[in-house]
Every structure is written in C-alpha cells, then in structure tokens.
Amino acid sequence: MKYRASGVVLVAMLVALPLSHLEIQTSDDSWLLRVDGRPVDIAGYVSERYTQFTRECSHVHALLPSDPLSAQALGAIEQHSPPDSLSARMVHVIRKDDWFLVQVKFRSLQDAVVLLSATKEGLEIAMGGVWSGTTHPHRPEPLIRRYLQGRVPAAPADLTECFAYRL
C-alpha cells in the first residue's frame, strides 16, 4: 500500500511541479507562455518557422538602396510625418508588383515597417499600412505580418510573408 501511495504522489508531483512554473496568457491577438513570470512567444516562434518553410518568395524582389524606387519609397516615408520622419534610414525594401514593404529606422522615432503602393502620382503609403513600435515580448515578424495583413488586406499576402525583420 505504501508503494502504491508513493507512486501516486510521485506522478502528482511530476505533473504539478512543472505546471506551477507555467501559465498561458493572451496578448495582442495571440498568446504567450509565461515561464516563472517571463513571457515566451511560443506561438510566434511556431508561426515564424512555419512561414519560413511554406512561403513562396519567387515573385517578391528585394530592391537595392541605389534603386530609384527605393529612393521614392524613402521620400514618401520622409513626408509622412515631418520633421521627425525626415531622419528615415532605409533598412530594406521588398517589392511585389505595385506593392512595396519597407523597414526604416529613425533618429527620434521608433523603427517602422511601411506598406506602400504605386499610383499614377508615385509611391504612397497605404491607408493603415504603418507599423511602428516594439513587439516585445512577441516575435517581431508574425506580429507585424498579422498587423499589416489585418490593416491592409489588399496587399499581397506573399509580400508580407516574405518580410524578414532586420535589427
């Protein structure tokens, strides 16, 4: 009888002890696993890896900083909210058809990821197509993708899926 009781206690401890360190929390249309109070974005990590293996980027092209379209994109971003936006420095640009996705850094503003579309007048920032700020504790790519796809559903999904956040 004692051995049976000790087995039950052992199994209960093996289940209860790890569960006392783990907690699930919802945050920003996703969930986080809290390990001893520290948030870990397991869902973001899984989404990031899944997207890396399933995305199709053959129709998405990176633009060089010397490309005239990169300069147009940077000009549109600089005019978005001057004077602070005038310090924009391009991190990278990707393009699909008439859509552009640009990551920029600023001197006095937080980093931003901007969706632009080509019009007859030139490149324009898509309505709702600006993400800026921190993603902590979430993984940046899944959070930014979800945000931009929700705000600008007309943008090509493979453009946002091929976005890679750079520090």
MOGIDA-V91844 format. One record per backbone hydrogen bond with DSSP energy under -0.5 kcal/mol. CO is the residue of the C=O (numbers start at 0). NH is the residue of the N-H. E is the energy in kcal/mol with one decimal. If there is no record, write none. Layout:
co = (CO:CO)
nh = (NH:NH)
e = (E:E)
This chain:
co = (0:1:2:3:4:5:6:7:8:9:10:11:12:14:15:17:17:20:22:24:26:29:30:31:31:32:32:33:33:34:37:39:39:40:41:42:43:44:45:46:47:48:49:50:54:56:60:62:63:66:66:67:68:69:70:71:72:73:74:76:76:80:82:83:84:88:91:92:93:94:95:97:98:99:100:101:101:102:102:103:104:108:110:111:112:113:114:115:116:118:121:123:125:128:130:134:138:139:140:141:142:143:144:145:146:147:151:155:155:156:157:159)
nh = (4:5:6:7:8:9:10:11:12:13:14:15:16:18:19:20:21:35:33:31:29:26:42:24:33:34:39:22:35:37:34:32:41:44:45:46:47:48:49:50:51:52:53:54:56:59:94:92:66:69:70:71:72:73:74:75:76:77:78:79:80:84:85:86:87:104:102:62:100:60:98:117:95:115:93:103:113:90:91:111:88:105:132:103:130:101:125:99:123:121:118:116:128:114:112:137:142:143:144:145:146:147:148:149:150:151:154:158:159:160:161:162)
e = (-2.2:-2.4:-1.8:-1.9:-2.4:-2.4:-2.4:-2.5:-2.4:-2.3:-1.5:-3.0:-2.4:-1.4:-1.6:-1.5:-0.7:-2.9:-3.9:-3.7:-0.7:-2.4:-0.5:-2.8:-0.6:-0.6:-2.3:-1.5:-0.6:-2.0:-2.8:-2.8:-1.6:-2.1:-2.6:-2.5:-2.6:-2.3:-2.7:-2.6:-2.0:-1.6:-1.6:-2.3:-0.6:-1.1:-2.6:-0.6:-1.7:-0.7:-1.6:-2.0:-2.5:-2.5:-2.3:-2.3:-2.0:-2.6:-1.5:-1.4:-0.6:-1.5:-1.3:-1.3:-1.5:-2.6:-2.5:-2.3:-2.6:-2.9:-2.6:-2.6:-2.4:-2.8:-2.3:-0.5:-3.1:-3.2:-1.3:-2.3:-2.8:-0.6:-1.5:-2.7:-2.8:-2.8:-2.4:-2.8:-2.6:-0.8:-3.0:-2.8:-2.7:-3.0:-2.8:-2.9:-1.3:-2.7:-2.7:-2.5:-2.2:-2.7:-2.9:-1.8:-2.0:-2.8:-1.6:-0.7:-1.4:-2.5:-1.5:-1.0)
